[in-house]
Amino acid sequence: MPELPEAECVASCLRERVLSSTILSIWVGRVDIIRHGSRSLHHYIGAKIVAVERKGKCVVFVVDHPG
């Protein structure tokens, strides 16, 4: 588990690189790092990333899915 400053650094770097991007595909190298929803990942294809947040030591992607 990362330390809090590391999680904030990761979230900050991701914000700079992925905000407003559209998710075209998803690859998960380790399913055990996803807390909820690994079976529904296909739903996020086509979604736009509107925010990257840190909740404690977790990094959360906030998306807006058309339709």
C-alpha positions in Angstrom: 0.0 0.0 0.0 1.5 3.4 -0.9 2.0 6.1 1.6 -0.3 9.2 1.5 2.3 11.5 -0.2 2.9 8.9 -2.9 -0.8 8.5 -3.6 -1.2 12.3 -3.9 1.8 12.4 -6.3 0.3 9.7 -8.5 -3.2 11.4 -8.5 -1.5 14.8 -9.4 0.5 13.3 -12.2 -2.5 11.5 -13.6 -4.6 14.7 -13.5 -2.1 16.4 -15.7 -2.1 13.6 -18.2 -5.6 12.1 -18.4 -8.2 14.8 -17.6 -10.7 15.2 -20.5 -9.4 12.0 -22.1 -11.8 9.3 -23.4 -11.2 5.7 -22.2 -10.7 3.6 -25.3 -9.6 0.4 -23.6 -8.9 -1.0 -20.2 -6.2 -3.4 -19.2 -5.8 -4.6 -15.6 -2.6 -6.3 -14.6 -3.7 -7.2 -11.1 -7.5 -7.6 -10.5 -6.9 -7.7 -6.8 -6.1 -3.9 -6.7 -9.6 -3.0 -7.8 -11.9 -2.8 -4.9 -15.3 -2.8 -6.7 -16.6 -3.3 -10.2 -13.9 -5.4 -11.9 -16.7 -7.4 -13.7 -18.2 -4.2 -15.2 -15.0 -2.5 -16.5 -16.4 -2.8 -20.1 -19.0 -0.2 -19.1 -16.3 2.5 -18.8 -15.2 2.2 -22.5 -16.1 5.5 -24.1 -16.3 7.4 -20.8 -14.6 10.8 -20.4 -12.3 11.3 -17.4 -13.6 14.4 -15.6 -11.6 14.2 -12.4 -8.8 12.3 -10.7 -9.1 12.3 -6.9 -7.4 10.9 -3.9 -9.5 9.3 -1.2 -7.1 8.4 1.5 -4.4 6.2 -0.1 -6.6 5.3 -3.1 -6.7 7.1 -6.5 -10.2 7.5 -7.9 -11.1 8.3 -11.5 -14.4 10.2 -11.9 -16.0 9.6 -15.3 -18.9 10.9 -17.3 -20.4 8.3 -19.6 -22.4 9.4 -22.6 -25.9 8.0 -22.7 
